[in-house]
Amino acid sequence: MTKIYTRMGDGHAVEMTADEIRTDILAGTEDAADRGKIPALSQGEQDYLVDLFTFEGKIVGVEPGDEVVLTDDGSVNALYGAQSSSGVGVPISRESAIRVYERAFAMDTMEVGHPDYSFKPVKPIIALELQAMESVLHTTIIPMYYGAMPNLALYARPDGPFGNPADLLPMGKIDEARSAQEEAAEACTRDMIYIGKRMAEVGADGFNFDTTASAGDAEFLATLRAVEELARITDLSIEVGMAAEFVLGMHGKVTYDGVRLAGLYPHDQVKLVEKAGAHVFGPVVNTNTRRSTAWNVSRAVTFVKACSEAATIPIHANVGIGVGGVPMCETPPTSMVTRASVAMVKIGRVDGL
Amino acid sequence: MSHALASGMGGIRTAGDLVARMQLHRKMRLPEAKAYVAQKLGVGTRELSDEVAMRELREELDIGVLTSVPGAARGLEAKARIASLLEVTIPSVERLREKIGPG
C-alpha cells in the first residue's frame, strides 16, 4: 500500500498508510471529545482531514475568499530574537521589524512587545515601551497591539516578593500556597492595568494578554480582572491568548463570575473571557509529540470548533510551534503548518489565526 | 509566513487590515467583518483578499498601498482615511485630532 510522507508531533518524518492516517484522525478527535465533553468531528469532517493529510503536495491552502485575519504574539522577536524566542538573530530594530511584517510578510495586525515579553519587567521601562508604540503608530497602517505575558510565576520568590507555590505545595502548605497565589495575582492585575492604561493613552489599538494561565488558575483570574478593568476604562481592543488547552489548578478554588477556573477547556474559557469584556480569544490546544500530526490536528480542531461555536467574539486559534496541531520543534515543517492552518479555517471555523 | 500563504487575508496587500479592524474594534465575527468592509469598499467579499483588485482600489481610495508610491497616504495619514471610510474610531487618529485641534 502507498505510504504517505508525513510528520510526527515532534516534527520528525514518518511514513504512514492512508488507513493509518484515518485511524489517527479518528483517535485524535475522540480524545478531544472525551476530555472536553464535546462532540467529535463528523464523518465528513474526518474525511476532509484524511484528504488533507494524504494529499501529496507539500503545501496546501484555503480557497480564495475563505482567508482569515492573522494576529501574532511575540511577533518581531522571531526576527531579532534568539533561540528562546525561536528568533533568527537578524540585526534589525524592533520598529523596523514591525515594518517588515507589515510591508513584506502580509500580516493583518502586529504588535509591539518587549524582548522579555512579560508584563512585570515592562513596568519599570514603560516610557521606552510607550515611545516605541508612539513611533510605530505614526508609520504603520495595520492595527497595532501591545503584547506580553501575565507570567504570574515572576511574582513568586526568588523572582518576586510572594511565596512560591512550587515550593510550598510539595511541603503540604496548601493554604500558604493559595494565599501566595492570591497576593501575586492582585499585584499582577495591578501591573497589567497600569501598562494597559498607559498604552491606551498613546493610542495603541489593542492589548494582547499572551500565554494566559501559564501558572494556572490564579493567573487566569488575574488576567480576567485586568481585562474587565481595561475594557471598562479604555478603548483598547483586548485579546486573550491562552497558554494551554486546560487551566491548571495550581490554586484549585479560585472562581470568576461563579465559575471555578481550574480544569476549564477552551469552549468554557471563552465564555469567561467574553464576560470580562475581551474582543478576541486565542484558544490553545497542545501538541503531543509522540503522536502523528494528523492525530494532533484532528484533536486540535475538535476543541477549537467547539470553542468557535460557543463564542460570540472572534476566535484566533494559536497555531505556532507546539500548539494547534503544529509540530513541537524549532523549524516546524511548512507542509504540516499549512495543513493545520487549513483545518483550523475549514473545520475549526476560526475568525483568525 | 506559512499561515500568511495558506490562509491569511494578506494585510495591506489586500484588505486584511480593514477586516481586522472590524474584528478588533467592533468584535465582529469574520463573515460580518468581511461583509461590512466589502459594503464600504463597494466590492464582493472574495475581492477583499484579491491582491490585484485591492492594490488598485487601495491606491484609488488613498488608504495606504503596499509598494512605495510617492504622494500616497502613509502610516497615520492612511489610518485617518480608513477611519472615515469604515466609520470606525482608530485611537491613534483620535490622538492626532486632539493634537492638531483648537488649543
Contacts between the chains, C-beta under 8 A, distances in Angstrom:
chain1	res1	chain2	res2	distance
A	59	B	2	7.5
A	59	B	5	7.0
A	59	B	6	6.7
A	60	B	6	6.5
A	61	B	5	6.7
A	61	B	6	4.5
A	61	B	7	6.4
A	62	B	6	6.8
A	62	B	7	4.6
A	64	B	46	6.1
A	64	B	49	6.5
A	64	B	50	7.3
A	65	B	45	6.3
A	65	B	46	3.7
A	65	B	49	6.6
A	66	B	7	7.4
A	67	B	7	5.7
A	67	B	8	6.0
A	67	B	9	4.5
A	67	B	10	7.0
A	67	B	16	7.7
A	67	B	49	4.5
A	68	B	7	5.6
A	68	B	8	7.1
A	68	B	9	6.6
A	68	B	30	6.1
A	69	B	8	7.9
A	69	B	9	5.7
A	69	B	16	6.4
A	69	B	19	5.7
A	69	B	20	4.6
A	69	B	23	5.8
A	69	B	30	7.0
A	69	B	33	7.7
A	70	B	3	6.0
A	70	B	4	6.3
A	70	B	8	4.6
A	70	B	9	7.0
A	70	B	11	7.7
A	70	B	16	7.3
A	71	B	20	7.6
A	102	B	11	6.3
A	102	B	12	6.5
A	103	B	12	7.2
A	103	B	66	6.3
A	105	B	1	6.2
A	105	B	4	6.2
A	105	B	11	7.7
A	106	B	4	4.6
A	106	B	8	6.0
A	106	B	10	4.9
A	106	B	11	4.5
A	106	B	13	5.2
A	106	B	16	7.2
A	107	B	4	6.9
A	107	B	8	7.6
A	107	B	11	5.0
A	107	B	16	7.9
A	108	B	8	6.7
A	108	B	9	5.3
A	108	B	10	7.5
A	108	B	11	4.9
A	108	B	16	3.7
A	108	B	17	5.6
A	108	B	19	7.2
A	108	B	20	4.4
A	109	B	17	7.3
A	109	B	20	5.0
A	109	B	24	7.2
A	137	B	75	7.9
A	137	B	76	6.8
A	137	B	92	4.2
A	138	B	75	5.4
A	138	B	76	5.3
A	138	B	92	7.8
A	139	B	74	7.3
A	139	B	75	4.3
A	139	B	76	7.7
A	140	B	75	5.9
A	141	B	12	5.5
A	141	B	17	5.9
A	141	B	63	7.8
A	141	B	64	4.2
A	141	B	74	8.0
A	141	B	75	6.4
A	141	B	78	4.7
A	141	B	79	6.0
A	141	B	82	7.4
A	142	B	11	5.8
A	142	B	12	6.4
A	142	B	16	7.7
A	142	B	17	4.2
A	142	B	20	7.0
A	143	B	17	6.5
A	143	B	20	5.3
A	143	B	21	5.6
A	143	B	24	5.3
A	144	B	92	7.9
A	200	B	91	7.0
A	202	B	95	7.2
A	203	B	91	4.3
A	203	B	92	3.6
A	203	B	93	7.9
A	203	B	94	7.1
A	203	B	95	4.2
A	204	B	91	6.6
A	204	B	92	7.8
A	205	B	21	7.9
A	205	B	24	6.3
A	205	B	25	7.7
A	205	B	90	7.0
A	205	B	91	6.1
A	205	B	92	7.3
A	206	B	24	5.6
A	235	B	89	6.8
A	235	B	91	5.7
A	236	B	91	7.8
A	237	B	24	3.8
A	237	B	25	5.7
A	279	B	23	7.4
A	279	B	24	5.9
A	279	B	25	7.6
A	279	B	27	5.0
A	280	B	23	6.5
A	280	B	24	6.7
A	280	B	27	8.0
A	312	B	27	7.6
A	312	B	29	7.8
A	313	B	27	5.0
A	313	B	29	7.7
A	314	B	23	4.5
A	314	B	27	6.8
A	314	B	28	7.1
A	314	B	29	5.8
A	314	B	30	6.7
A	314	B	33	7.7
A	319	B	3	6.5
A	332	B	2	7.8
A	334	B	2	5.0
A	337	B	2	3.9
A	337	B	3	6.8
A	337	B	6	7.4
A	338	B	2	5.4
A	338	B	3	7.9
A	338	B	5	7.1
A	338	B	6	4.0
A	338	B	7	8.0
A	341	B	2	6.7
A	341	B	3	4.9
A	341	B	6	4.1
A	341	B	7	4.6
A	342	B	6	5.9
A	342	B	7	6.2
A	344	B	7	7.6
A	345	B	7	4.9
A	350	B	30	7.9
A	351	B	23	6.3
A	351	B	29	5.5
A	351	B	30	4.0
A	351	B	33	7.7
A	352	B	20	7.7
A	352	B	23	6.8
A	352	B	30	7.2
A	353	B	3	5.2
A	353	B	7	6.7
A	353	B	8	7.5
